[in-house]
């Protein structure tokens, strides 16, 4: 059954409902952000490369750069000293012999897949409050 609100109290009732919607939506978006980042890390760690020792994959991680009650910013990264390999594995490069190495495109592919799912989760959070 709906709550009855007097006309004198309508503005405070609307404010209360919008605040509740706002908090719920922000919490769902933060959770979606964290889940998506975990999925991105997991997908990129699953990639296998030629002459793979596993050191690069072990150093793939994510971190929270900024978090407040209203937002969260996260970053995917590769820990030192393996971070130097990311652009070489993603795009390929020239060798001393003059040939090109394979471009794996692992990060771009994983980012696309995770971004599509993240957008869907955010839209769902906004629609359902």
N, C-alpha and C positions, 0 to 999 in steps of 0.2 A: 504494500500500500504506500502511496506517495505521501511525503510529509507535507503538511499544510504550512504555508508561509503567508504571513500578513503582508499586505502591500507596502507597509512602512519598512519591512525587513527584507524586501526582495533583493536589494543591492548587496546586502551582506550575505544572503543565501547564495546568490550567483557567484560572489567572490569566493565563498567557501568551496563550492563545487568546482570552480575553475582551478583553485589552488590544489585541490585533491587530484584533479585530472592531470595538472602540470607535474606534480610530484611523481605520480604513478608512471606517466609517460617518460619522464627523465630517467627514472630507475630502470625501466624496461630498455631504454636506449643504451644506457651504460652497460647493462648486462649483455645486450646484443653486441656492443663494441668489444667487450672482453672475450665473448665467445668467438667472434669473428677473428680476432687477433690470434687466439689459441688455434683456431682452424688453419689460419695462414701459416703459423709456425709449424704445425703438424704436417701440412701439405708440402712445405718446402723442405722439411727434414726427410720426407719420404723419397725425395728425388735421389737418384743414383747417377754418378758421373763416371767417366772413364778414369782409370787410375785413382779411384776413390779410396782414401784411407779412412774416411769417416770424421776426420778432424773438422772439416768445414761444417758438416751437418751437425756435429755436437755443439758448435759455437753459434748456431742460429738461435735467436732469442727474441723476446719482446719486452718492452718496458712501458710504464706509465710515465709520460712526460709531464702532464699537468692534470690535476683532478680538483674539481671544486664541486659544490653541491649542484651546480648547473651544467657542468660539462666534464668530459674526460678526453684526453688526447694520448694516444698510444703510438709507439713506433716499433716496427720490425727492424732488426739489425743483426749483424754478425759480429761476434766479439773479436777482439784483438787476438792474434795477428791475422786471422783468416779473412777479415773484412775486405782485404785488398782483392780477393778473388771474385767478389760478387759480380762486378761489371764484366769481367772476363768470361765467367761461366754463362752469364745471361746473354751476352752479345757475341761471344766468340772473339778471336783475335788472331793476328798474324804470328807465325812461329819464326824462328831463326832461319828455317829452311825455305821460307817464303810461302808456305801453305797456310790455309786458314783452319783454325780449330772449330769444332762443332759449337754452335750457339744453342744452348739448351732452352732458353726462354722460360725457365722454370718459375721465376718470380712473377713475370708478367702474366703467365697463364693462371697461376694460383691466385694472384691478386684479382684478376677478372672474375674468377669463380666465387671467391669470397665476397667481393664487392656486390655481386648480384644477390647473393643470399643476405648480406647485410642490409641492403636497400629494402628487400622484402620484409625483413624483421622490423626495420624502422617504420615502414609504412603500416605494418600490422600494429605496432605499438601506438602509433598516432591514431589509427582508426578505432582501436579498442580501448585506449586510455588505460 
